[in-house]
Amino acid sequence: MKHPESGQRLKLVWTDQAAVDLDAIADFIAVDDPIAAVQWVEQLVATAERVPQSPRMGRKVPEFGREDVRELIHANYRIVYRIGKENIEVLTVFEGHRLLHPLEP
């Protein structure tokens, strides 16, 4: 998706929460296999990096039902992002069996 005025592709940015989530995922996996931890986080990041090509590729997050809050599923992880006017924000990354906490508007 391109910015309506500049015609440039929207930039993907990671919120502090999403960065903390990735670190926690890596730490958890690294207890058993440090190499697998790095590879897994790289896969999650690569999945998210596809979003600017087609921001609406993810489904609407069922808990919110908003057009601008979407998610991609990678194995059993949910990558939740928000489509804004200037960029696409990765809001959180977490295991699918966990509950999604309320998001700021």
C-alpha positions as CSV (number, residue, x, y, z in Angstrom):
1,M,0.0,0.0,0.0
2,K,1.3,3.4,-0.9
3,H,1.0,6.7,0.9
4,P,-1.8,8.5,-0.8
5,E,0.1,11.8,-1.2
6,S,3.7,10.7,-1.7
7,G,3.1,7.4,-3.6
8,Q,5.8,5.8,-1.4
9,R,5.3,2.4,0.2
10,L,4.3,2.6,3.9
11,K,7.2,1.9,6.2
12,L,7.1,-1.0,8.7
13,V,8.0,0.0,12.2
14,W,8.2,-2.1,15.4
15,T,6.7,-0.8,18.6
16,D,8.7,-1.1,21.8
17,Q,6.2,-3.8,22.9
18,A,6.7,-5.9,19.7
19,A,10.5,-5.7,20.2
20,V,10.1,-6.8,23.8
21,D,7.9,-9.7,22.6
22,L,10.5,-10.8,20.1
23,D,13.2,-10.8,22.8
24,A,11.0,-12.8,25.2
25,I,10.3,-15.4,22.5
26,A,14.0,-15.7,21.7
27,D,14.9,-16.0,25.3
28,F,12.3,-18.7,25.9
29,I,13.5,-20.8,22.9
30,A,17.2,-20.2,23.6
31,V,16.9,-22.1,26.8
32,D,16.7,-25.3,24.8
33,D,18.3,-24.2,21.5
34,P,20.0,-20.8,21.0
35,I,20.4,-21.3,17.2
36,A,16.7,-22.2,16.8
37,A,15.8,-19.1,18.8
38,V,17.6,-16.8,16.3
39,Q,16.2,-18.6,13.3
40,W,12.6,-18.5,14.7
41,V,12.8,-14.7,15.4
42,E,14.2,-14.2,11.9
43,Q,11.2,-16.1,10.5
44,L,8.8,-13.9,12.5
45,V,10.5,-10.7,11.3
46,A,10.6,-11.9,7.7
47,T,6.8,-12.7,7.9
48,A,6.1,-9.2,9.2
49,E,8.4,-7.6,6.5
50,R,6.0,-8.8,3.8
51,V,3.2,-6.6,5.1
52,P,4.2,-3.3,3.4
53,Q,3.8,-5.0,0.0
54,S,0.2,-5.7,0.8
55,P,-1.0,-4.3,4.1
56,R,-4.4,-5.9,4.1
57,M,-2.9,-9.4,3.5
58,G,-3.5,-10.2,7.2
59,R,-7.0,-10.9,8.6
60,K,-8.8,-8.5,10.8
61,V,-8.0,-9.2,14.4
62,P,-11.2,-11.0,15.7
63,E,-11.0,-9.4,19.1
64,F,-11.3,-5.9,17.6
65,G,-12.9,-6.2,14.2
66,R,-11.2,-3.1,13.0
67,E,-10.0,-2.6,9.4
68,D,-6.7,-1.1,10.5
69,V,-5.7,-3.7,13.0
70,R,-4.7,-6.9,11.3
71,E,-2.6,-10.0,12.0
72,L,-0.5,-12.6,10.2
73,I,-0.2,-16.1,11.7
74,H,3.2,-17.8,11.6
75,A,2.9,-21.3,12.9
76,N,1.3,-20.7,16.3
77,Y,2.3,-17.0,16.7
78,R,0.2,-14.0,15.9
79,I,1.9,-10.9,14.5
80,V,-0.5,-8.0,15.1
81,Y,-0.1,-4.8,13.2
82,R,-1.9,-1.5,12.7
83,I,-2.1,0.2,9.3
84,G,-1.6,4.0,9.8
85,K,-1.4,7.0,7.4
86,E,2.4,7.2,7.6
87,N,3.5,3.7,8.5
88,I,2.5,0.2,9.5
89,E,3.2,-0.6,13.2
90,V,3.8,-4.1,14.4
91,L,2.0,-3.8,17.8
92,T,2.7,-7.2,19.4
93,V,3.9,-10.8,18.6
94,F,2.6,-13.6,20.8
95,E,1.6,-17.3,20.9
96,G,-1.9,-17.8,19.6
97,H,-3.2,-19.5,22.7
98,R,-2.6,-16.4,24.8
99,L,-5.2,-13.6,25.0
100,L,-4.7,-10.3,23.2
101,H,-4.6,-7.4,25.6
102,P,-6.4,-4.2,24.7
103,L,-4.6,-1.9,22.3
104,E,-4.3,1.9,22.4
105,P,-6.3,3.6,19.7
